[in-house]
Amino acid sequence: MARVDLHLHTTASDGNLSPTELVRLCARNGLEVIAVTDHDSTESLPEALAAVEEFPRLRLIQGIELSTDAPGAEIHLLGYFVDRSDAAFENRLRWMRSGRDERAREMIKKLRGLGLQIEWERVEEISAGGAIGRPHIAQALVERGYVEYPAEAFDRYLGRNGPAYVDRPTLRPPDALELLLSNGAVPVLAHPSYVVQKDSEGGEDALGEIVAGLKEAGLAGMEVYYKDYTPEQVESLATLARDMDLILCGGTDYHASGNPGEPEPGATGPPLETVAALEAVRRRSAPT
């Protein structure tokens, strides 16, 4: 098991564990440093910080995950050491969450047009007050027996090429990087292999070009250790990250989704040295 997991979700976005439940699971699994990185939301962080107080050997990094759109690709950016007192930052997040609600309503309309009777009220209940996302709709589809697992809902209906997919207002990668940097957060590219899956042409060359552009705009790190990466993928991404002078990050992207075989927190992750490297970037970028 890893000692560090820097990619975890709670009920504040599309995870199924409360912040307290997630922290306790991470402690049971022997983790020493974790980051809670909910989608477009920092609302889980006060509860998570309070929960960590029960476990003196466990440290929490306050984080976030932002979705962005680029030509031919969907790019997710993680931000570490976010400042929740930044009013402009929080206002921007609220705008992004409102776009998620509108998108979810449109997706439910499409599903109903396909004969799948999903109710908005039930999706709201599943989200438990968090930022509504596709995983909540997927869970509603599971409950109604239309699919067996949430992953199947994405494969058949909710994925980017699915019949119920709807775009939503998102930031462009440079704008998301600027938002994170202005907040004082350290920006990291999430699950980079998913980027090239969206861009079917170019493969590693396309990813290299994307990462180079993000690096120029302020990217500090890249996920190399990820829940389902093969050793060959880890090696290839580690080489790219080192070539770009990026910090090698990672985590399980844990949601407690109910999908079979989902790795628990700590199943993979970066070394403790990654945390020190992220802290060094934060100190260098801090206002004097």
C-alpha positions as CSV (number, residue, x, y, z in Angstrom):
1,M,0.0,0.0,0.0
2,A,1.1,3.5,-0.7
3,R,1.6,6.1,2.1
4,V,0.3,9.0,0.0
5,D,-3.0,9.4,-2.0
6,L,-3.6,12.7,-3.6
7,H,-6.8,12.1,-5.5
8,L,-9.9,11.4,-3.4
9,H,-13.6,12.4,-3.7
10,T,-16.4,12.8,-1.1
11,T,-20.2,13.4,-1.2
12,A,-19.4,17.1,-1.8
13,S,-19.0,16.1,-5.4
14,D,-19.5,12.6,-6.8
15,G,-18.0,10.4,-4.1
16,N,-20.2,8.2,-2.0
17,L,-18.5,8.6,1.4
18,S,-18.8,11.6,3.6
19,P,-15.5,13.5,4.3
20,T,-15.4,11.9,7.8
21,E,-16.0,8.4,6.4
22,L,-13.3,8.9,3.8
23,V,-10.7,10.2,6.3
24,R,-11.4,7.2,8.6
25,L,-11.0,4.8,5.7
26,C,-7.7,6.4,4.8
27,A,-6.5,6.1,8.3
28,R,-7.4,2.5,8.5
29,N,-5.5,1.9,5.3
30,G,-2.4,3.3,6.9
31,L,-2.1,6.4,4.8
32,E,0.0,9.3,6.0
33,V,-0.8,12.1,3.5
34,I,-4.1,12.5,1.6
35,A,-5.7,15.2,-0.6
36,V,-9.4,15.6,-0.8
37,T,-10.0,16.8,-4.4
38,D,-13.8,17.2,-5.0
39,H,-15.0,18.4,-8.4
40,D,-15.4,22.2,-8.5
41,S,-16.0,22.3,-4.7
42,T,-14.1,22.9,-1.5
43,E,-17.2,22.3,0.7
44,S,-16.0,19.0,2.1
45,L,-12.7,20.4,3.4
46,P,-13.8,21.8,6.8
47,E,-15.3,18.5,7.8
48,A,-12.3,16.6,6.5
49,L,-9.9,18.8,8.4
50,A,-11.9,18.2,11.6
51,A,-12.0,14.4,11.0
52,V,-8.2,14.3,10.5
53,E,-7.8,15.6,14.0
54,E,-8.7,12.1,15.3
55,F,-5.6,10.7,13.6
56,P,-2.3,12.5,14.5
57,R,-0.3,10.5,11.9
58,L,-2.6,11.5,9.0
59,R,-2.2,14.8,7.2
60,L,-4.7,16.4,4.9
61,I,-3.9,18.6,1.9
62,Q,-6.8,20.8,0.8
63,G,-7.4,20.2,-2.9
64,I,-9.8,20.4,-5.8
65,E,-10.4,19.0,-9.2
66,L,-11.4,21.2,-12.1
67,S,-12.7,20.0,-15.5
68,T,-11.7,21.8,-18.6
69,D,-12.3,21.5,-22.3
70,A,-9.7,21.7,-25.1
71,P,-9.9,20.9,-28.8
72,G,-10.4,17.1,-29.0
73,A,-9.8,16.5,-25.3
74,E,-11.2,16.9,-21.8
75,I,-8.5,17.9,-19.4
76,H,-8.9,17.7,-15.6
77,L,-6.6,19.7,-13.3
78,L,-6.0,19.1,-9.7
79,G,-5.1,21.9,-7.3
80,Y,-3.3,21.4,-4.0
81,F,-3.1,23.7,-1.0
82,V,-6.2,25.7,-2.1
83,D,-7.1,28.8,-0.1
84,R,-10.8,28.6,0.8
85,S,-10.8,32.2,2.0
86,D,-10.4,33.4,-1.6
87,A,-13.8,34.9,-2.4
88,A,-13.2,35.2,-6.2
89,F,-12.1,31.6,-6.4
90,E,-15.2,30.4,-4.5
91,N,-17.5,32.5,-6.6
92,R,-16.0,30.9,-9.8
93,L,-16.6,27.4,-8.3
94,R,-20.2,28.3,-7.6
95,W,-20.6,29.2,-11.3
96,M,-19.1,25.9,-12.3
97,R,-21.4,23.9,-10.0
98,S,-24.5,25.7,-11.3
99,G,-23.4,24.5,-14.8
100,R,-23.3,21.0,-13.5
101,D,-26.9,21.2,-12.3
102,E,-28.2,22.5,-15.7
103,R,-26.2,19.8,-17.5
104,A,-27.6,17.1,-15.2
105,R,-31.2,18.2,-15.9
106,E,-30.6,18.1,-19.7
107,M,-29.1,14.6,-19.4
108,I,-32.1,13.3,-17.5
109,K,-34.3,14.7,-20.2
110,K,-32.4,12.8,-22.8
111,L,-32.5,9.6,-20.7
112,R,-36.3,10.0,-20.4
113,G,-36.5,10.4,-24.2
114,L,-34.7,7.1,-24.4
115,G,-37.4,5.5,-22.2
116,L,-35.3,5.5,-19.0
117,Q,-37.5,7.0,-16.2
118,I,-35.0,8.9,-14.0
119,E,-36.3,11.6,-11.7
120,W,-34.4,14.8,-11.0
121,E,-35.5,14.7,-7.3
122,R,-33.9,11.3,-6.8
123,V,-30.6,12.4,-8.4
124,E,-30.6,15.4,-6.0
125,E,-31.1,13.0,-3.1
126,I,-28.2,10.8,-4.2
127,S,-25.9,13.8,-4.4
128,A,-26.7,14.6,-0.8
129,G,-26.3,18.3,-1.3
130,G,-23.0,18.0,-3.2
131,A,-22.1,19.2,-6.7
132,I,-24.3,17.1,-9.0
133,G,-22.4,15.0,-11.5
134,R,-22.8,12.2,-13.9
135,P,-22.0,9.5,-11.3
136,H,-25.2,10.5,-9.4
137,I,-27.2,9.9,-12.6
138,A,-25.4,6.7,-13.1
139,Q,-26.3,5.6,-9.5
140,A,-30.0,6.4,-10.3
141,L,-29.8,4.2,-13.4
142,V,-28.4,1.4,-11.2
143,E,-31.2,1.8,-8.7
144,R,-33.8,1.5,-11.4
145,G,-32.2,-1.6,-12.8
146,Y,-31.3,-0.1,-16.2
147,V,-27.6,-1.0,-15.7
148,E,-25.8,-3.2,-13.2
149,Y,-22.9,-0.9,-12.3
150,P,-22.2,2.8,-12.6
151,A,-19.4,2.1,-15.1
152,E,-22.0,0.5,-17.4
153,A,-24.1,3.7,-17.3
154,F,-21.2,5.7,-18.6
155,D,-20.4,3.1,-21.3
156,R,-24.0,2.9,-22.5
157,Y,-25.4,6.4,-21.9
158,L,-23.4,9.0,-20.1
159,G,-19.9,8.9,-21.6
160,R,-18.7,11.6,-24.0
161,N,-20.1,9.7,-27.0
162,G,-23.2,8.4,-25.3
163,P,-26.7,9.2,-26.4
164,A,-27.5,11.1,-23.1
165,Y,-24.3,13.1,-23.0
166,V,-24.5,16.9,-22.6
167,D,-21.7,19.4,-22.6
168,R,-21.6,22.0,-19.9
169,P,-19.9,25.4,-19.5
170,T,-16.3,24.8,-18.5
171,L,-13.0,26.6,-18.4
172,R,-10.3,26.3,-20.9
173,P,-7.1,24.8,-19.5
174,P,-5.2,28.1,-19.4
175,D,-8.1,29.8,-17.6
176,A,-8.3,27.0,-15.0
177,L,-4.5,27.1,-14.5
178,E,-4.8,30.9,-14.0
179,L,-7.6,30.4,-11.5
180,L,-5.6,27.9,-9.5
181,L,-2.4,29.9,-9.6
182,S,-4.1,33.1,-8.5
183,N,-5.5,31.2,-5.6
184,G,-2.0,30.1,-4.6
185,A,-2.8,26.4,-5.4
186,V,-0.3,24.1,-7.0
187,P,-1.7,22.8,-10.4
188,V,-1.3,19.2,-11.5
189,L,-2.6,17.3,-14.5
190,A,-5.0,14.5,-13.6
191,H,-5.0,11.1,-15.3
192,P,-3.1,12.1,-18.4
193,S,-3.8,8.9,-20.3
194,Y,-7.5,9.8,-20.4
195,V,-6.5,13.0,-22.3
196,V,-5.1,11.0,-25.2
197,Q,-8.0,8.6,-25.1
198,K,-10.3,11.5,-26.0
199,D,-7.8,12.6,-28.7
200,S,-7.6,9.3,-30.7
201,E,-4.9,10.6,-33.0
202,G,-1.3,11.3,-32.0
203,G,-1.0,9.1,-28.9
204,E,2.0,10.0,-26.9
205,D,3.1,12.7,-29.2
206,A,-0.3,14.5,-28.7
207,L,0.0,14.1,-25.0
208,G,3.5,15.5,-25.0
209,E,2.3,18.6,-26.9
210,I,-0.6,19.1,-24.5
211,V,1.6,18.7,-21.4
212,A,4.2,21.1,-22.9
213,G,1.5,23.8,-23.4
214,L,0.2,23.3,-19.9
215,K,3.7,23.5,-18.4
216,E,4.2,26.8,-20.2
217,A,1.0,28.1,-18.6
218,G,2.0,27.1,-15.1
219,L,1.5,23.4,-14.6
220,A,3.7,22.0,-11.8
221,G,3.0,18.3,-11.8
222,M,1.3,15.3,-13.5
223,E,-0.4,12.2,-12.2
224,V,1.9,9.2,-12.9
225,Y,0.6,6.8,-10.3
226,Y,-3.1,6.1,-10.9
227,K,-5.6,3.5,-10.0
228,D,-5.6,1.4,-13.2
229,Y,-2.3,2.3,-14.8
230,T,-0.1,-0.6,-15.9
231,P,3.7,-0.6,-15.0
232,E,4.4,0.3,-18.6
233,Q,2.1,3.3,-18.4
234,V,3.7,4.5,-15.2
235,E,7.1,4.2,-16.6
236,S,6.1,6.1,-19.8
237,L,4.4,8.9,-17.9
238,A,7.2,9.1,-15.4
239,T,9.7,9.6,-18.3
240,L,7.5,12.4,-19.8
241,A,7.1,14.1,-16.4
242,R,10.8,14.1,-15.8
243,D,11.5,15.4,-19.3
244,M,9.1,18.2,-18.6
245,D,10.5,18.9,-15.1
246,L,7.1,18.1,-13.6
247,I,6.4,16.6,-10.1
248,L,5.4,12.9,-10.3
249,C,2.0,12.8,-8.5
250,G,-0.9,10.3,-8.2
251,G,-3.6,8.6,-6.3
252,T,-6.6,6.3,-6.6
253,D,-9.3,8.8,-7.7
254,Y,-11.4,7.0,-5.1
255,H,-15.2,7.6,-5.3
256,A,-16.6,4.5,-3.4
257,S,-18.5,4.1,-6.7
258,G,-19.7,0.6,-6.2
259,N,-18.0,-0.5,-9.4
260,P,-16.4,-4.0,-9.1
261,G,-12.7,-4.0,-8.3
262,E,-12.5,-0.3,-7.4
263,P,-9.1,0.3,-5.7
264,E,-9.4,1.7,-2.2
265,P,-7.3,4.7,-1.0
266,G,-3.7,3.8,-0.8
267,A,-3.8,1.1,-3.4
268,T,-1.5,3.3,-5.5
269,G,0.1,6.7,-5.0
270,P,3.3,8.7,-5.2
271,P,6.2,8.6,-2.7
272,L,6.4,11.0,0.2
273,E,9.0,13.0,-1.7
274,T,6.2,14.2,-3.9
275,V,4.6,16.0,-1.0
276,A,7.8,17.8,-0.2
277,A,8.2,18.8,-3.9
278,L,4.6,20.2,-4.0
279,E,5.3,22.2,-0.8
280,A,8.5,23.6,-2.3
281,V,6.5,24.9,-5.3
282,R,3.9,26.4,-3.0
283,R,6.6,28.2,-1.0
284,R,8.2,29.6,-4.2
285,S,4.9,30.9,-5.5
286,A,3.6,32.4,-2.2
287,P,3.4,36.2,-2.2
288,T,6.1,37.9,-0.3
